[in-house]
Amino acid sequence: MKLIGRLNVGDEITKIYTRSDGMYYDRDGVLITRDTMEYFALCLNSPWNDTNCTIKSVKRIDSEYRATTAVICYDFIDVEAYGYGRTKESAEHNCDELIKIIQKEYNKKDLAF
């Protein structure tokens, strides 16, 4: 399984993983609920403000790069989405594509807080 996101609400952290089947799981391999994925998508689409609340970064982890898009939504609510690749650019592209896929499936009306 590959870590593709994190939802942090207060003291509760939900790490989101995927397998080659395209489904989303917690670290124990249990399917993440649709409600949780919809909330994850909503948070990704809801930066607190337009300045400094969406942060993008890329770092090398072992033999690949991991791009992160972090969104600060409210006090005690933030999310991160991750994309991986052999280059920085491919990791960034894969992160952007992951966010598009999640928005298309779980936030079809493009809602935000």
C-alpha positions in Angstrom: 0.0 0.0 0.0 1.1 3.5 -0.7 0.4 6.5 1.5 -1.5 9.1 -0.6 -2.9 11.4 2.0 -3.5 12.5 5.5 -6.6 14.1 7.2 -5.9 15.8 10.5 -8.9 16.9 12.5 -8.0 17.9 16.0 -6.1 15.1 17.6 -7.4 12.5 15.1 -5.2 11.7 12.2 -6.4 9.5 9.4 -3.7 8.3 7.0 -5.1 7.3 3.6 -3.4 4.6 1.5 -4.1 3.0 -1.9 -3.4 -0.2 -3.7 -3.3 -1.0 -7.3 -7.1 -1.5 -7.2 -7.7 2.3 -6.8 -9.6 2.0 -3.5 -8.6 3.9 -0.4 -7.6 2.2 2.9 -6.4 3.0 6.4 -3.1 1.7 7.6 -4.7 -1.6 8.7 -6.1 -2.3 5.2 -9.7 -1.4 6.1 -11.6 0.5 3.4 -11.9 4.2 4.1 -15.6 5.2 4.2 -17.1 7.4 1.4 -18.0 10.0 4.0 -14.3 10.3 5.1 -13.2 10.5 1.5 -15.8 13.2 0.8 -14.6 15.2 3.8 -11.0 14.7 2.6 -11.9 16.1 -0.8 -13.8 19.0 0.7 -10.8 19.9 2.9 -8.4 19.7 -0.1 -10.7 22.3 -1.7 -11.0 24.6 1.3 -7.9 26.6 2.2 -8.5 29.0 5.1 -7.5 31.8 2.7 -5.9 32.2 -0.6 -2.5 33.2 0.8 -0.1 30.8 2.6 -2.7 28.1 3.3 -1.9 25.8 0.4 1.7 24.7 0.6 3.4 22.6 -2.1 6.7 20.8 -1.6 8.8 17.9 -3.0 11.4 15.8 -1.2 13.3 12.7 -2.1 12.4 9.5 -0.1 14.7 6.6 -0.9 14.7 6.0 -4.7 11.7 8.3 -5.5 10.4 11.8 -5.0 7.2 12.6 -3.0 5.3 15.8 -3.8 3.0 17.1 -1.0 0.1 19.5 -1.3 -0.8 20.6 2.2 -4.0 22.6 2.8 -4.7 24.4 6.1 -8.5 24.6 6.4 -9.3 25.9 9.9 -7.8 25.7 13.3 -7.1 22.1 14.0 -8.1 20.9 10.5 -5.5 20.3 7.7 -4.9 17.8 5.0 -2.1 16.6 2.8 -2.1 14.8 -0.5 0.9 13.0 -1.9 2.2 12.1 -5.3 5.2 10.0 -6.2 7.5 9.9 -9.1 11.0 9.2 -10.4 11.5 13.0 -10.9 10.4 16.0 -9.0 8.2 17.0 -11.9 6.5 13.6 -12.2 5.8 13.6 -8.5 4.2 17.0 -8.7 2.2 15.9 -11.7 1.0 12.8 -9.9 0.0 14.7 -6.8 -2.0 17.2 -8.9 -3.6 14.3 -10.8 -4.5 12.5 -7.5 -6.2 15.7 -6.3 -8.2 15.9 -9.5 -9.3 12.3 -9.3 -10.4 12.7 -5.7 -12.3 15.9 -6.4 -14.0 14.3 -9.4 -15.1 11.2 -7.4 -15.8 12.7 -4.0 -16.5 16.4 -4.5 -18.4 16.5 -7.8 -20.1 19.9 -7.0 -16.7 21.5 -6.2 -17.8 22.4 -2.7 -15.7 24.2 -0.2 -16.2 25.4 3.4 
